[in-house]
Amino acid sequence: MASSSDVSSSADNTPENPESGSSTEPVRRGRVRARRAAVMAVPATLVAATLAVLTAEGALGVQFAISGMPFTVTAKELNGTGFEQFGGLDNMAENSPNAGDTGGQVLVVTSAIKNATLDSLCQSVNLGGINLLIKAGQGSQKVTATDLTTDSTELSGDAAFTNIEIGNDASTLTKAGVKGPLGVFSQQADTVHIANLRQTNYATTAAVFKLPGLKLSFSESGC
């Protein structure tokens, strides 16, 4: 199965006021339920677009509060064994200055790869007028990772999967060793190949992450 994928999602942009009184509590609870309902709808869009890469709410990636600052990841090629993907919500630290009008929540595409190899990895984050740039795996040695997970709001690339299963309940996934939320639409595959990978991410974790030829610098442009 091979096709291009380009998926973007965004959280509910309705502001929430943590200082408001009890009279607003039903409204706030309603907004939270709306966000959770949106999570279950995200992967249906992924199926139509064919997907791309990579965390798992309640598993690895979202055990920490995200900064709320997105970062870009690109690679010439990604190859992985043991692939899973579903929708999720990331949360910022309380009173985060990056929360904006989202209430500190970000609706993300969550995925996991058991073993991954990336060719010419580039990662950049805009710090406000200057980018922190990280590059690795530009030569014969490639970047490798085990139990790699990432939370993304935008994904694109030319993807191919082997033995893909679409429509699983996320709590029953088995390919990457990660379980998603009960009742959430998901998919998994034995292998994944993505050429010209590009992601906008909010979180990444890995049990082992090897970056041969690592180079960190500041740059006027990102990846």
C-alpha positions in Angstrom: 0.0 0.0 0.0 1.7 3.3 -1.1 0.4 6.8 -1.3 1.0 10.3 -0.3 -0.3 11.5 3.1 -0.9 14.9 4.4 -2.8 15.2 7.6 -3.4 18.2 9.8 -5.5 18.5 13.0 -6.1 21.2 15.5 -7.6 21.3 19.0 -10.8 23.1 19.9 -10.0 26.8 19.9 -12.8 27.9 22.3 -11.1 29.7 25.3 -11.5 28.3 28.8 -11.0 30.5 31.9 -9.6 28.5 34.9 -10.5 31.4 37.2 -14.3 31.3 36.4 -16.8 30.3 39.0 -18.9 27.2 39.4 -21.6 28.5 37.1 -19.4 27.9 34.1 -18.5 24.3 35.0 -21.1 22.6 32.8 -19.9 24.6 29.8 -16.3 23.6 30.5 -17.1 20.0 30.9 -19.0 20.1 27.7 -16.0 21.5 25.9 -13.8 18.7 27.3 -16.3 16.1 26.1 -16.3 17.7 22.6 -12.5 17.5 22.4 -12.6 13.8 23.4 -15.2 13.2 20.7 -12.9 14.9 18.2 -10.1 12.5 19.1 -12.2 9.6 17.9 -12.9 11.3 14.6 -9.2 12.1 13.8 -8.0 8.7 12.5 -10.9 8.5 10.0 -9.2 11.4 8.2 -5.9 9.6 8.4 -7.4 6.6 6.6 -8.4 8.7 3.6 -5.0 10.3 3.5 -3.0 7.1 4.2 -1.0 8.4 7.1 2.6 8.8 8.1 4.5 8.4 11.3 4.5 8.1 14.9 3.3 8.3 20.5 0.6 6.9 22.5 -1.6 8.7 25.0 -1.5 7.0 28.3 1.7 5.2 27.2 5.0 7.0 26.5 4.8 10.3 24.8 2.3 12.0 27.0 3.6 11.1 30.4 5.1 14.6 30.5 3.5 18.0 30.1 4.4 19.4 26.6 5.9 22.8 26.3 3.3 23.8 23.6 6.1 24.8 21.2 5.9 22.8 18.0 9.0 21.5 16.3 9.6 20.3 12.7 11.1 16.9 11.8 12.1 15.9 8.3 13.9 12.8 6.9 14.7 11.6 3.4 13.4 8.2 4.3 12.0 6.4 7.3 11.8 2.6 7.6 10.1 0.9 10.5 8.8 -2.4 11.9 5.9 -2.5 14.2 3.7 0.5 13.4 0.6 1.8 15.2 -1.4 5.1 14.9 -4.5 6.7 16.5 -5.7 10.1 17.8 -4.9 11.6 21.2 -4.7 14.8 23.3 -1.6 16.4 24.7 -1.6 18.7 27.7 0.6 21.6 28.6 1.7 22.5 32.1 -0.8 24.4 34.2 -0.7 28.1 33.3 1.6 27.6 30.4 2.3 30.8 28.5 1.9 28.8 25.2 -1.7 27.7 26.0 -3.3 30.5 24.0 -7.0 29.9 23.5 -6.8 26.1 23.5 -7.0 25.5 27.3 -3.6 24.0 27.2 -4.6 21.0 25.1 -3.4 20.0 21.6 -5.3 17.5 19.4 -2.6 15.2 17.9 -2.1 12.2 15.7 -0.4 9.6 17.9 1.7 6.8 16.5 4.4 4.4 17.6 7.2 2.4 15.8 8.9 -0.5 17.5 12.1 -0.2 15.5 12.9 2.7 13.1 15.7 3.9 10.8 15.8 7.4 9.5 18.0 8.8 6.7 19.2 12.4 7.0 17.2 13.4 10.1 16.6 17.2 10.6 14.8 18.7 13.6 14.2 22.4 14.2 12.3 24.5 16.7 11.6 28.2 16.3 12.7 30.1 19.4 11.4 33.5 18.1 13.6 34.9 15.3 16.2 32.1 15.5 15.9 28.3 15.0 17.6 25.6 17.1 18.7 23.1 14.5 19.7 19.4 15.0 20.9 17.2 12.2 22.1 13.6 12.3 22.4 10.5 10.1 23.6 12.5 7.0 26.3 9.9 6.1 26.4 6.2 5.7 25.3 5.6 9.3 21.6 6.3 9.8 19.6 7.4 12.8 18.1 4.4 14.7 15.5 4.2 17.4 13.6 1.6 19.4 10.1 2.2 20.8 9.9 5.5 19.0 6.8 7.6 19.6 5.8 11.0 18.4 2.7 13.3 18.7 2.1 15.2 15.5 -0.4 17.8 14.2 0.9 17.7 10.6 2.3 14.7 8.7 3.3 14.3 5.0 5.3 11.9 2.8 5.0 9.0 0.4 4.0 6.0 2.6 3.8 2.2 2.1 2.7 -0.4 4.6 2.7 -4.2 4.8 -0.1 -6.2 6.3 -1.9 -3.1 7.4 -5.1 -3.3 9.6 -7.4 -0.3 9.5 -10.3 0.2 12.0 -8.9 -1.5 15.1 -9.9 -0.4 18.6 -6.8 1.4 19.8 -6.8 -0.5 23.1 -6.2 -3.8 21.2 -3.1 -2.8 19.2 -0.2 -5.3 19.2 2.4 -4.3 16.6 4.4 -1.7 18.5 3.7 -2.7 22.1 1.5 0.4 22.8 -2.1 0.5 23.8 -4.3 3.4 22.9 -7.6 4.7 24.5 -10.5 2.3 24.5 -13.0 2.9 21.7 -10.7 5.0 19.6 -10.3 4.2 15.9 -6.8 3.1 15.0 -4.6 1.2 12.5 -1.4 -0.8 12.6 1.0 -2.6 10.2 3.9 -4.9 10.2 6.2 -2.4 8.5 6.1 1.2 7.4 8.2 3.0 4.7 7.9 6.8 4.3 9.9 8.8 1.8 10.3 12.6 2.1 8.9 12.6 5.6 7.9 15.9 7.2 6.2 16.4 10.5 5.1 19.1 12.9 5.4 17.5 16.4 4.8 18.4 20.0 6.4 15.4 21.7 8.8 12.6 20.9 10.1 9.7 23.0 12.3 6.6 22.4 13.7 3.9 24.6 17.0 4.1 22.5 17.8 6.9 20.1 21.1 6.8 18.3 22.2 9.9 16.3 25.4 9.4 14.4 27.1 12.6 13.2 25.0 14.7 15.5 25.3 18.4 14.8 23.5 21.1 16.9 23.5 24.8 15.8 21.4 27.9 15.5 20.1 29.0 12.1 17.9 31.7 10.6 16.0 28.9 8.8 14.5 25.6 10.0 14.3 22.2 8.4 
